[in-house]
Amino acid sequence: MSVQRHILEDAEAAAEACANYVLGVLEEALAARSQATIALSGGSTPKLLFGHLAAANFKWAGVHVFWVDERPVPPDDDRSNYKLAAETLIGPAGIPRQQVHRIRAELHPAAAAEMYVDEIRTFFKLLPNELPRFDVIHRGMGADAHTASLFPAQPLIGDREKIAAPVQVEKLQQWRITLLPGVLLAAYHTAVLVAGDDKAPAVQSVFEEPYDPKKYPAQLGLRDGKEVEWFLDEGAAKLLPR
């Protein structure tokens, strides 16, 4: 297990460093076999990351793209995590459609989660109780220390067996579909990209408060992940000791 922190000057620099790390992981995976897998998150900071990924001179053939979580909206809705990635990464980078595995979030959340689990099981050729192992999972973090769509006090934070599920986010009065902790922790590599002064208290809590993922979901991986790399801008890291 390895957890590393990288503090960069600003959000752009943090996104670029994160992109370089992700591309390095994918390149290494493709050198070993014909396919590689990545799961993406949504939000404002990932837009910078996706831009750097798309602009890189990287051959995306063989890289299969999945999502960490999704909002309950159609793929053409501005709130869709898929739409953000499609417009800023998948389209510009020319990633073939057959390598894109989106969450069908226009369906009822339970149906969307079930279809997503089935697609993951089929792609990874999983046995009944087996979890997928992504080459790299990209995660973000909210100002409340949530990650994926696992918000504080969410009962499924303790789930290490299921692949994905619909979750109700009480504070937003909204359903989400999300990968669950067992999958997040099983990834060979995790890249956590966090930027902005508003995230600083949560970053401080994640690294300095006692380990309690039900209170600080973004702590997932600090003790039980494989290789977890945090990319922070100065604003997000300003409360950490140097």
C-alpha positions in Angstrom: 0.0 0.0 0.0 1.2 3.5 -0.9 -0.3 6.9 -0.3 1.4 10.0 -1.8 0.5 13.7 -1.8 1.5 16.1 -4.5 0.9 19.8 -3.9 0.9 21.9 -7.0 0.7 25.7 -7.5 -2.9 25.8 -8.8 -5.7 23.7 -10.1 -4.3 23.7 -13.7 -1.0 22.4 -12.5 -2.6 19.8 -10.2 -4.8 18.6 -13.1 -1.8 18.4 -15.4 0.2 16.3 -12.9 -2.7 14.1 -12.3 -3.1 13.6 -16.0 0.5 12.6 -16.4 0.2 10.1 -13.6 -3.0 8.6 -15.2 -1.4 8.3 -18.6 1.6 6.6 -17.1 -0.6 4.0 -15.4 -2.5 3.4 -18.6 0.6 3.2 -20.7 2.1 0.6 -18.3 -1.1 -1.4 -18.4 -1.3 -1.4 -22.2 2.4 -2.5 -22.4 1.4 -5.6 -20.4 -1.8 -6.5 -22.2 -4.2 -5.4 -24.9 -6.7 -3.5 -22.7 -6.6 -1.0 -19.9 -9.4 0.3 -17.7 -10.2 3.7 -16.1 -13.2 5.0 -14.1 -13.8 8.7 -14.2 -15.5 11.1 -11.8 -17.4 14.3 -12.6 -17.3 17.9 -11.3 -15.6 21.2 -12.2 -11.9 20.2 -11.5 -12.0 17.1 -13.7 -12.8 19.3 -16.7 -9.2 20.5 -16.4 -7.9 16.9 -16.1 -9.9 15.7 -19.1 -8.5 18.6 -21.2 -4.9 17.5 -20.4 -5.7 13.9 -21.1 -7.3 14.7 -24.4 -4.4 17.0 -25.5 -1.8 14.4 -24.8 -0.2 12.5 -27.6 -1.6 9.2 -26.3 -3.1 6.3 -28.2 -6.4 5.4 -26.6 -7.0 2.2 -28.5 -7.6 -0.5 -25.9 -8.5 1.9 -23.0 -12.0 1.2 -21.8 -13.7 4.1 -20.0 -16.1 3.6 -17.1 -17.6 6.0 -14.5 -17.2 6.2 -10.7 -20.7 7.7 -10.3 -23.5 9.5 -12.2 -26.4 11.8 -11.6 -29.9 10.7 -12.5 -30.1 12.6 -15.7 -30.0 11.7 -19.5 -26.6 11.7 -21.2 -27.2 15.1 -22.9 -28.0 16.9 -19.7 -25.5 19.5 -18.5 -25.4 17.8 -15.1 -24.3 14.5 -16.6 -20.8 13.3 -15.7 -20.9 11.3 -19.0 -21.6 14.5 -21.0 -18.7 16.3 -19.4 -16.3 13.5 -20.3 -17.7 13.1 -23.7 -17.3 16.7 -24.6 -13.9 17.3 -23.0 -12.1 13.9 -23.3 -13.8 11.1 -25.3 -14.7 13.3 -28.3 -11.5 15.3 -28.5 -9.3 12.2 -27.9 -11.2 10.1 -30.4 -11.9 7.3 -28.0 -14.0 4.6 -29.8 -17.6 4.3 -28.7 -17.2 0.6 -28.1 -14.6 1.4 -25.4 -17.1 3.7 -23.5 -19.2 2.1 -20.8 -21.5 4.8 -19.4 -24.1 4.5 -16.7 -27.6 4.5 -18.1 -28.7 7.2 -15.7 -31.8 8.2 -17.7 -33.4 5.0 -16.3 -34.7 4.4 -12.8 -31.7 4.5 -10.5 -32.1 0.8 -9.5 -32.3 -0.3 -13.1 -29.4 1.9 -14.1 -27.2 0.4 -11.3 -28.2 -3.1 -12.2 -27.4 -2.6 -15.9 -24.0 -1.1 -14.9 -23.2 -4.0 -12.7 -24.1 -6.4 -15.4 -21.9 -4.6 -17.9 -18.9 -4.5 -15.5 -19.4 -8.2 -14.7 -19.4 -9.1 -18.4 -16.5 -6.9 -19.3 -14.2 -8.1 -16.5 -15.5 -11.7 -16.8 -16.2 -11.8 -13.0 -17.0 -14.8 -10.9 -20.2 -14.5 -8.8 -18.6 -12.9 -5.7 -15.7 -11.3 -7.5 -15.0 -7.5 -7.7 -13.5 -5.7 -10.7 -10.0 -4.3 -10.5 -9.6 -1.1 -12.5 -6.1 -0.1 -13.6 -6.8 3.4 -12.4 -9.8 5.1 -10.7 -10.0 8.9 -10.8 -11.7 10.3 -7.7 -12.5 13.8 -6.5 -13.7 15.1 -3.1 -16.4 17.5 -2.1 -16.2 20.2 0.6 -17.9 17.7 3.0 -15.3 15.0 2.3 -17.6 12.9 0.1 -16.0 10.9 -2.7 -17.7 9.2 -5.6 -21.4 9.6 -4.5 -20.6 8.3 -1.1 -21.6 11.1 1.3 -21.0 11.2 5.1 -23.1 8.7 7.0 -24.1 6.8 3.9 -24.7 3.2 5.1 -23.1 1.7 1.9 -19.7 3.1 2.9 -19.3 -0.1 4.9 -20.1 -2.3 1.9 -17.1 -4.3 0.6 -19.0 -6.9 -1.5 -21.3 -5.2 -4.0 -20.0 -3.5 -7.2 -22.4 -0.5 -7.6 -25.7 0.7 -6.3 -28.3 3.5 -6.3 -27.8 5.8 -3.3 -30.0 8.6 -2.0 -28.2 11.8 -1.2 -30.4 13.3 1.5 -28.7 16.8 1.5 -29.4 17.1 -2.2 -32.7 15.2 -2.2 -31.4 13.3 -5.2 -30.5 9.8 -6.2 -27.1 8.9 -7.6 -25.6 5.7 -9.0 -22.1 5.0 -7.7 -19.3 2.4 -7.5 -19.1 1.1 -3.9 -16.0 1.0 -1.6 -15.0 -2.6 -2.4 -14.4 -1.6 -6.0 -12.8 1.7 -5.1 -10.3 -0.1 -2.8 -9.6 -2.9 -5.3 -8.2 -0.5 -8.0 -4.5 -1.0 -8.8 -4.1 2.8 -8.8 -6.2 5.7 -7.6 -5.7 9.3 -8.5 -7.5 11.8 -6.3 -7.7 15.3 -7.7 -8.8 18.1 -5.4 -8.6 21.9 -5.9 -9.9 25.0 -4.3 -9.8 26.8 -0.9 -13.2 25.5 0.0 -11.9 22.0 0.1 -9.1 22.8 2.5 -10.9 22.0 5.8 -12.0 18.6 4.3 -8.5 17.8 3.1 -7.2 18.6 6.6 -9.8 16.4 8.2 -9.1 13.5 5.8 -5.4 13.5 6.6 -5.3 14.5 10.2 -8.5 13.3 11.8 -8.9 9.7 13.1 -9.7 7.2 10.3 -13.5 7.1 10.0 -14.7 6.8 6.4 -18.3 7.0 7.4 -17.6 10.6 8.6 -14.9 11.4 6.0 -15.6 9.1 3.0 -12.6 10.4 1.1 -10.4 8.6 3.6 -11.2 5.4 1.7 -7.9 4.1 0.5 -5.7 5.8 3.1 -5.4 2.5 5.0 -6.7 -0.2 2.7 -6.1 1.0 -0.9 -3.3 -0.2 -3.2 -1.5 2.8 -4.7 -3.3 6.1 -4.0 -1.9 9.4 -5.3 -3.4 12.7 -4.2 -3.0 15.8 -6.4 -3.8 19.0 -4.5 -3.5 22.7 -5.4 -2.2 25.2 -2.9 -5.7 26.2 -1.9 -6.9 22.7 -1.1 -3.6 22.0 0.8 -3.3 25.2 2.7 -4.3 23.8 6.1 -1.9 20.8 5.9 1.4 21.0 7.8 4.4 21.4 5.5 
